[in-house]
Amino acid sequence: MNIDVINNITCDFDVFNKTITLDNPLWDKDFIHDVKWEKKWHKVLPYKKRGRSDVKVPWEFGRGSVFTQSALISCSDYTTIGNYKSLVYSFYKNNIAGYGVQWQCTMDVSIRLVNILVSKMMLNQFTKVDDQCFEKTIGITIREHFKFISSNLEVFNGSLKNNHYLADILGKVWYFCYVEEDEAQLIKLLDEMDVEYRSQYLKDGSNFEGSISYHFLSTEIFILTLLPIIDFYKSKQKPFTHPSLITILVNAINFANFATSSLGFPSRIGDDDSGVVIRPVKLSNIAINKKNQYITINRLNAFNSFLKFYYEQSNVNYTQEIVGTLLGLKEISFNKVIKQKTYDDFGLYKYEKSGFELFFRHLKELGTKGLGGHNHQDDTSFELFFEGFPYIVDPGTYCYTSEPIKRNQYRSSFKHNLVKVNDNEQFDMLEGQKGLFKLDNRPNTRSDFKKGANKDSITTNRMGLDITRTIDKKTLSIIDFIDTENGVARFHLHPSLKVIKNDKGVVVNKVQLIFESQYPLVININKYYYSDYYLNEEKASVIEVLFHRELITCFERV
């Protein structure tokens, strides 16, 4: 890793685009909403405090990227090593193992353990921390994290496991690779990984939670779990072979490449979480509307670099190379390969023509084995990119628990690019806090997807009403038909775009949207709230087309 690349990393650290300095760690406080959690045993501590408090604020800060960022600053300027040590001491002093908000979520404990070990790895590469008291403190902290993870594995509803459990395995693997170096334990964990990744990834390589964001997160966890194991076996001069895991990972990486525009903007199907394991160190300097793009490019570069190293049987240290890429310390041009354009198991299809990329969503069934915790009401919705930039967008997620009404608004079909004829949802929303991560598995909609040589179509029956949306593959036009008098088609636009009505329809920057029908149309341009990043939202334009029975929408370059 080139030390010159590390220069100019600042001490500023943003949590959901709100800046906090590394010399003032707020481990137990939602500083955005000014709410603090007590130092209670983690199992009795509430997730929700008064008002709009959001537990993800202290969790995000406590995932440990602050340790990595501070360590890298010390790598380029050793006089700042005291700041890194103070950060470690601060966590140790203020977060007694098992007590307080930083111990509520085992997944976050595991991610923090990985980042602490990464920070030590980086420092050891460039310098030596000669301080026995400090080494003892960080050693105790590492062991406390491992013990907590081992005793608090995340299994929901008695048997359900998701990305949290994958992260729990991640922390244990890193511990047995870099702290105790126990091959017997790694063999057991490889067997467990084989079971879990088979369960949590569908046959087409997509993640079973029904969210592009969680596919990227789970795949990052996947790679970071394999890296140290491969390096461990290389250090013992033993071959690493596990064909089934590599096959699942290759398919997962292929899907990640597919679900991204040519400029690196990800499709935003399902919950759009900002969660990462290894956070790019310069993320605070990136404009908010480009943070997801920046993270996605770093991830794809890391994913694809891993495959290149693996297939070439490279002698590089996999962990250092890939972690360096995720941190944004590697100067790699963005390059991706798309193997296929239809993913039936996930329900996502990609169509391309003359600089346009259109993602079409078919929600066959709820993810996470019917729970729907990270699904949105987006059957027949679509996203449109032009020259790689998002034009017609999924409005995002905004929050999970802090504002239940907004949480459900962002999940609703009203917030997606589809046809509505009444207020009925595709799946009923459930009441209470648990309902924020669950949908009623008894759909209000029957959905029939038909593929053709020139056209693909989905017919949905909602409460006795048939709505058919067809994609014309040659012209990349959308044909909507309803067997009732009136419907509304919504097109949510990216907030950076300018909208002008004309006699054909609407001009949006470089794209003309043409609306046609044999019946009169009413075209309105209204405002809605778009969320590009957790706890951030801004006003943007939504085109609403009121039509009778039939609507044809075409896209042309201006």
C-alpha positions in Angstrom: 0.0 0.0 0.0 1.4 3.3 -1.1 1.9 5.7 1.9 1.7 8.7 -0.4 -2.0 7.9 -1.1 -2.8 8.2 2.6 -1.8 11.8 2.9 -4.4 14.5 3.3 -6.9 12.3 5.2 -8.7 14.7 7.5 -9.8 14.2 11.1 -13.4 14.9 10.1 -15.7 11.9 10.1 -19.3 12.2 8.9 -22.2 10.1 10.2 -25.1 10.3 7.7 -23.5 13.5 6.3 -23.3 15.2 9.7 -19.7 15.9 10.7 -18.1 14.8 13.9 -14.4 15.1 14.8 -12.4 12.1 15.8 -11.2 13.9 19.0 -14.7 14.0 20.3 -16.2 10.5 20.1 -19.8 10.3 21.0 -20.2 6.6 21.5 -23.7 6.6 23.2 -25.4 9.6 21.6 -27.5 10.3 18.6 -25.9 13.7 18.2 -28.2 14.5 15.2 -31.3 14.4 17.4 -29.5 15.1 20.7 -30.5 11.9 22.4 -28.3 9.8 24.7 -28.6 6.2 25.7 -27.9 4.9 29.3 -25.1 2.5 30.2 -27.5 -0.4 30.8 -27.1 -4.1 30.0 -27.6 -4.4 26.2 -30.5 -6.8 26.4 -32.7 -4.4 28.4 -31.6 -1.2 26.6 -34.4 0.2 24.3 -33.7 0.8 20.6 -36.1 3.7 20.5 -35.7 6.7 22.8 -37.9 9.9 22.8 -38.9 11.8 19.7 -37.1 11.1 16.4 -34.1 9.4 18.0 -32.3 6.9 15.8 -30.1 4.2 17.2 -28.3 3.9 13.9 -26.5 7.2 14.5 -24.3 5.9 17.5 -24.2 2.5 15.8 -22.8 3.9 12.6 -20.1 5.9 14.5 -19.3 2.8 16.6 -18.8 0.4 13.7 -15.1 1.2 14.0 -14.2 3.0 10.8 -13.0 5.8 13.1 -10.2 3.5 14.3 -9.1 2.8 10.7 -9.2 6.4 9.7 -7.3 7.6 12.7 -4.7 4.8 12.3 -4.1 5.8 8.6 -3.6 9.4 9.7 -0.9 8.2 12.1 0.7 6.1 9.3 1.5 9.3 7.3 2.2 11.4 10.4 3.4 9.4 13.4 3.2 12.5 15.7 -0.6 11.9 15.7 -0.4 8.3 17.1 -1.6 9.7 20.4 -4.9 10.5 18.8 -5.3 6.9 17.7 -4.5 5.6 21.1 -6.8 8.1 22.8 -9.6 6.8 20.6 -9.0 3.2 21.6 -8.7 4.2 25.3 -12.0 6.3 25.0 -13.9 3.3 23.6 -12.5 1.0 26.3 -13.3 3.4 29.1 -16.8 4.4 28.0 -18.1 1.1 26.7 -17.9 -1.7 29.3 -18.4 -5.0 27.5 -22.1 -5.8 27.2 -23.3 -2.4 28.6 -24.6 0.5 26.4 -25.8 1.1 22.9 -22.5 0.0 21.3 -23.2 -3.6 22.4 -26.9 -3.8 21.3 -26.2 -5.2 17.8 -23.7 -8.1 17.5 -23.3 -7.3 13.8 -21.9 -3.9 14.7 -19.6 -5.4 17.3 -18.2 -7.7 14.7 -17.7 -5.0 12.2 -16.0 -2.9 14.9 -13.7 -5.9 15.7 -12.7 -6.1 12.0 -11.9 -2.4 11.8 -9.8 -2.5 15.0 -7.8 -5.4 13.6 -7.5 -3.5 10.3 -6.2 -0.4 12.1 -3.6 -2.5 13.9 -2.6 -4.2 10.6 -2.1 -0.8 8.9 -0.1 0.6 11.8 2.1 -2.5 11.9 2.8 -2.1 8.2 4.3 1.4 8.6 5.4 1.7 12.2 5.6 0.1 15.6 3.4 1.1 18.5 5.8 0.6 21.4 3.5 1.0 24.4 2.8 -2.0 26.6 -0.1 -0.4 28.4 -1.8 0.4 25.1 -1.1 -3.0 23.7 -2.7 -4.6 26.8 -5.8 -2.3 26.5 -6.4 -3.0 22.8 -5.8 -6.7 23.4 -8.4 -6.8 26.1 -10.8 -4.9 23.8 -10.3 -7.4 21.0 -10.9 -10.4 23.2 -14.0 -8.8 24.8 -15.4 -8.3 21.3 -14.8 -11.9 20.3 -16.4 -13.2 23.5 -19.5 -11.0 23.0 -19.9 -12.2 19.4 -19.6 -15.8 20.3 -22.2 -15.5 23.1 -24.7 -13.3 21.1 -25.0 -14.7 17.6 -28.0 -13.1 15.8 -30.8 -15.6 15.1 -34.2 -14.1 14.7 -37.6 -15.7 15.4 -35.9 -18.8 16.6 -34.2 -19.9 13.4 -34.0 -17.0 10.8 -30.6 -15.8 9.9 -29.7 -12.9 7.6 -26.8 -10.5 6.9 -26.3 -10.0 10.7 -25.4 -13.6 11.1 -22.9 -13.4 8.2 -21.3 -10.5 9.9 -21.1 -12.4 13.2 -19.2 -15.2 11.3 -16.9 -12.5 9.8 -15.7 -11.3 13.2 -15.0 -14.8 14.4 -13.0 -15.6 11.3 -10.8 -12.5 11.7 -10.2 -13.4 15.3 -9.1 -16.9 14.5 -6.9 -15.7 11.6 -5.2 -12.8 13.3 -5.4 -13.3 17.0 -5.4 -17.0 17.9 -4.6 -18.5 14.5 -6.7 -21.6 15.0 -7.1 -23.7 11.9 -9.5 -26.2 13.5 -11.9 -23.3 14.3 -11.5 -22.0 10.7 -12.5 -25.3 9.3 -15.7 -25.3 11.4 -16.5 -21.8 10.3 -15.9 -22.7 6.6 -18.5 -25.4 7.0 -20.9 -22.9 8.6 -20.3 -20.4 5.9 -21.1 -23.0 3.3 -24.5 -23.6 4.9 -25.3 -19.9 5.4 -24.2 -18.6 2.0 -26.1 -21.4 0.3 -29.2 -20.3 2.3 -28.8 -16.6 1.9 -28.0 -16.4 -1.8 -30.4 -17.4 -4.5 -29.4 -19.6 -7.5 -28.9 -16.7 -9.8 -26.3 -15.2 -7.4 -28.6 -12.5 -5.8 -29.1 -12.1 -2.1 -32.3 -13.4 -0.6 -33.3 -10.2 1.3 -34.6 -8.5 -1.9 -32.5 -5.4 -1.6 -29.6 -4.3 -3.9 -28.0 -2.4 -1.0 -28.0 -5.5 1.2 -26.7 -7.6 -1.6 -23.7 -5.4 -1.8 -23.3 -5.4 2.0 -23.6 -9.2 2.3 -21.1 -9.7 -0.6 -18.6 -7.3 1.0 -19.0 -9.4 4.2 -18.5 -12.6 2.1 -15.3 -11.4 0.5 -13.9 -10.0 3.8 -14.6 -13.4 5.4 -12.8 -15.4 2.8 -9.7 -13.1 2.4 -8.0 -13.8 5.8 -8.7 -17.5 5.4 -7.0 -17.6 2.0 -4.1 -15.6 3.4 -4.0 -17.9 6.4 -3.6 -21.0 4.3 -1.0 -19.3 2.0 1.1 -18.4 5.1 1.0 -22.1 6.0 1.9 -23.0 2.4 -1.4 -25.0 2.1 -3.8 -24.7 -0.8 -7.2 -23.2 -0.2 -10.0 -25.0 -2.1 -13.7 -24.5 -1.5 -15.4 -24.7 -4.9 -19.0 -24.2 -3.6 -18.2 -21.0 -1.8 -16.2 -19.6 -4.7 -19.1 -20.4 -7.1 -21.6 -18.6 -4.9 -19.2 -15.6 -4.6 -18.6 -15.4 -8.3 -22.3 -15.3 -9.0 -22.8 -12.7 -6.3 -20.2 -10.5 -7.8 -21.7 -10.9 -11.3 -25.0 -9.7 -9.9 -23.4 -6.7 -8.2 -21.8 -5.7 -11.6 -25.2 -6.2 -13.3 -27.1 -4.0 -10.8 -25.0 -1.0 -11.4 -25.1 1.7 -14.1 -22.1 2.4 -16.4 -21.0 5.2 -14.1 -21.2 3.1 -11.0 -24.6 4.3 -9.6 -26.3 1.2 -8.1 -29.9 0.3 -8.6 -31.8 1.1 -5.4 -34.4 -1.7 -5.3 -35.5 -2.4 -1.7 -34.1 -0.8 1.4 -31.1 1.5 0.5 -28.9 1.2 3.6 -25.6 3.1 3.9 -24.0 0.2 5.8 -20.5 -0.9 4.9 -17.8 -2.9 6.7 -14.7 -1.1 5.4 -15.6 2.6 4.9 -13.7 4.7 2.4 -11.5 7.1 4.3 -12.3 10.1 2.1 -16.1 9.6 2.1 -16.6 12.7 4.2 -15.2 14.8 1.3 -17.6 13.3 -1.2 -20.8 15.2 -2.1 -23.9 13.5 -0.7 -25.4 12.7 -4.1 -22.2 10.9 -5.0 -21.5 9.0 -1.8 -23.4 5.8 -2.9 -21.6 5.9 -6.3 -18.2 6.3 -4.6 -18.9 3.4 -2.2 -20.2 1.2 -5.0 -17.2 1.8 -7.3 -14.8 1.0 -4.5 -16.7 -2.2 -3.7 -16.9 -3.3 -7.4 -13.2 -2.6 -7.8 -12.5 -4.7 -4.7 -14.9 -7.5 -5.8 -13.5 -7.7 -9.3 -9.9 -7.4 -8.1 -10.4 -10.4 -5.8 -11.6 -12.5 -8.7 -8.6 -11.5 -10.8 -6.2 -12.3 -7.9 -7.9 -15.6 -7.2 -8.0 -16.9 -10.8 -4.4 -15.8 -11.5 -3.3 -17.4 -8.2 -1.6 -14.2 -7.3 1.0 -14.1 -4.5 -0.3 -10.8 -3.2 -1.7 -10.5 0.4 -5.4 -10.6 -0.5 -6.5 -8.9 2.7 -4.2 -5.9 2.4 -5.0 -5.4 -1.3 -8.7 -5.7 -1.1 -9.1 -3.8 2.2 -6.9 -1.1 0.6 -9.3 -0.9 -2.3 -12.3 -0.7 -0.1 -10.7 2.1 1.9 -10.2 4.1 -1.4 -6.4 3.9 -1.2 -5.9 2.1 -4.5 -5.9 4.1 -7.7 -8.0 1.7 -9.9 -10.1 2.8 -12.9 -13.7 1.7 -12.7 -14.3 -1.4 -14.9 -17.0 -4.0 -14.7 -18.2 -6.9 -16.7 -21.9 -7.9 -17.1 -22.4 -11.6 -17.6 -26.2 -11.6 -18.0 -29.1 -9.1 -18.0 -32.0 -11.1 -16.5 -32.2 -12.3 -12.9 -35.4 -14.3 -12.5 -34.8 -15.4 -8.9 -34.3 -11.8 -7.6 -36.8 -10.4 -10.1 -34.7 -7.7 -11.9 -34.2 -7.2 -15.6 -32.0 -4.8 -17.5 -32.6 -3.3 -20.9 -30.1 -1.1 -22.8 -30.3 1.2 -25.9 -28.4 4.2 -27.1 -27.0 5.3 -23.7 -30.2 4.3 -21.7 -30.2 1.6 -19.0 -33.6 0.6 -17.7 -33.9 -1.7 -14.6 -37.4 -3.4 -14.5 -38.5 -4.9 -11.2 -40.7 -8.0 -10.7 -41.4 -8.7 -7.1 -42.4 -12.3 -7.3 -42.3 -13.0 -3.5 -41.1 -11.3 -0.4 -37.4 -11.6 0.5 -35.8 -13.1 3.7 -38.0 -16.2 3.3 -41.3 -14.3 3.2 -40.5 -11.8 5.9 -40.1 -8.8 3.6 -38.0 -6.9 6.1 -36.0 -5.0 3.4 -38.6 -5.1 0.6 -40.4 -2.2 -0.8 -43.8 -2.2 -2.7 -42.1 -2.0 -6.1 -43.5 -4.7 -8.3 -43.5 -3.3 -11.9 -41.5 -0.3 -10.9 -38.4 0.7 -12.9 -35.3 2.9 -12.8 -33.8 4.7 -15.8 -30.2 5.8 -16.2 -28.9 7.9 -19.1 -25.2 7.9 -19.9 -24.8 6.2 -16.5 -26.5 8.9 -14.5 -29.8 8.3 -12.6 -32.8 10.0 -14.2 -35.9 8.2 -13.1 -35.1 6.9 -9.6 -36.2 4.8 -6.6 -36.7 7.5 -4.0 -34.7 5.6 -1.3 -35.3 4.7 2.3 -34.5 7.7 4.6 -34.9 5.9 7.9 -35.8 2.7 9.7 -37.1 3.3 13.2 -36.9 7.0 14.0 -40.0 8.0 12.0 -42.3 5.1 11.4 -44.7 7.1 9.2 -41.9 8.2 6.9 -40.4 4.7 6.9 -43.6 3.3 5.5 -44.1 6.2 3.0 -40.7 5.4 1.4 -41.6 1.7 1.3 -45.1 2.4 -0.3 -46.1 1.8 -3.9 -47.0 5.5 -4.1 -43.2 6.3 -3.8 -42.3 4.1 -6.8 -42.4 4.4 -10.5 -45.6 2.4 -11.3 -49.3 2.8 -12.1 -51.8 3.4 -9.3 -55.5 3.1 -9.7 -56.4 3.3 -6.0 -54.8 3.5 -2.6 -54.3 -0.3 -2.1 -50.8 -1.6 -1.5 -49.3 -4.7 -3.0 -48.7 -6.0 0.5 -50.3 -4.8 3.7 -48.1 -2.8 6.1 -48.1 -4.2 9.6 -48.4 -2.0 12.7 -45.9 -1.4 15.4 -42.1 -1.4 15.5 -41.9 -5.0 14.2 -44.0 -4.0 11.2 -41.2 -1.6 10.1 -39.2 -4.7 9.1 -42.0 -6.9 7.9 -44.8 -7.0 5.3 -47.9 -9.1 5.3 -46.9 -12.2 3.2 -50.5 -12.4 1.8 -50.2 -10.2 -1.3 -53.1 -8.0 -2.4 -51.7 -8.5 -5.9 -51.4 -11.4 -8.2 -48.6 -11.0 -10.7 -47.9 -12.8 -14.0 -44.6 -12.2 -15.9 -44.4 -13.1 -19.6 -41.1 -13.0 -21.5 -41.0 -12.5 -25.3 -38.5 -12.0 -28.0 -39.4 -8.4 -28.4 -41.4 -7.5 -25.3 -41.6 -8.5 -21.7 -44.8 -7.8 -19.7 -46.1 -8.1 -16.2 -49.9 -8.3 -15.5 -50.9 -7.6 -12.0 -54.4 -8.0 -10.5 -54.9 -5.7 -7.6 -58.2 -6.1 -5.9 -59.9 -7.3 -9.1 -58.2 -4.7 -11.4 -55.8 -5.8 -14.1 -52.8 -3.6 -14.8 -50.3 -4.6 -17.5 -46.9 -3.0 -17.9 -44.9 -4.0 -21.0 -41.3 -3.2 -21.9 -40.7 -3.0 -25.6 -37.1 -4.2 -25.9 -36.4 -2.6 -29.3 -37.6 0.9 -28.6 -37.2 0.8 -24.8 -40.7 2.2 -24.4 -43.1 1.3 -21.6 -46.8 0.5 -22.4 -49.2 0.6 -19.6 -52.8 -0.7 -19.8 -55.5 -0.9 -17.2 -59.0 -2.4 -17.4 -60.6 0.5 -15.6 -61.3 4.1 -16.5 -58.4 6.1 -15.0 -54.9 5.5 -13.6 -51.9 7.5 -12.6 -48.3 6.7 -13.7 -45.6 8.3 -11.6 -42.0 9.0 -12.6 -39.8 10.1 -9.7 -36.8 12.2 -10.9 -33.4 12.7 -9.5 -33.3 16.0 -7.6 -30.4 17.4 -9.7 -32.5 17.3 -12.9 -34.4 20.2 -14.5 -37.9 19.6 -15.8 -39.6 21.5 -18.7 -43.0 20.6 -20.2 -43.4 20.7 -24.0 -45.9 19.5 -26.6 -44.5 15.9 -26.6 -44.4 15.5 -22.8 -41.5 16.5 -20.6 -37.8 17.4 -21.2 -35.5 16.3 -18.3 -32.0 17.6 -19.0 -30.7 15.5 -21.9 -33.8 13.2 -22.1 -37.2 13.8 -23.7 -40.1 11.8 -22.1 -42.8 11.3 -24.7 -46.3 10.4 -23.5 -48.8 9.0 -26.0 -52.3 7.6 -25.8 -55.5 7.5 -27.9 -57.2 9.2 -25.0 -56.5 12.7 -23.5 -53.7 12.9 -21.0 -53.1 15.2 -18.1 -49.4 15.8 -17.2 -48.6 17.3 -13.8 -45.2 18.1 -12.3 -45.2 18.0 -8.5 -42.7 17.7 -5.7 -41.7 14.8 -3.5 -39.0 14.0 -1.0 -36.0 12.0 -2.2 -33.5 10.3 0.1 -30.0 9.6 -1.3 -28.5 8.8 2.0 -29.8 7.7 5.4 -31.5 10.5 7.4 -31.0 12.9 4.5 -33.7 14.0 2.1 -34.3 16.8 -0.4 -37.1 17.9 -2.7 -37.3 16.6 -6.2 -39.7 16.6 -9.1 -42.2 13.8 -9.8 -44.1 13.6 -13.1 -47.6 12.3 -12.7 -49.5 11.3 -15.8 -53.3 10.8 -15.5 -54.5 8.6 -18.3 -57.5 6.6 -19.4 -56.9 2.8 -20.1 -53.6 3.2 -22.0 -50.3 5.1 -21.8 -47.2 4.7 -23.9 -44.0 6.3 -22.5 -40.9 6.7 -24.8 -37.4 8.0 -24.0 -35.3 10.0 -26.5 -32.0 11.7 -26.3 -32.4 15.5 -26.7 
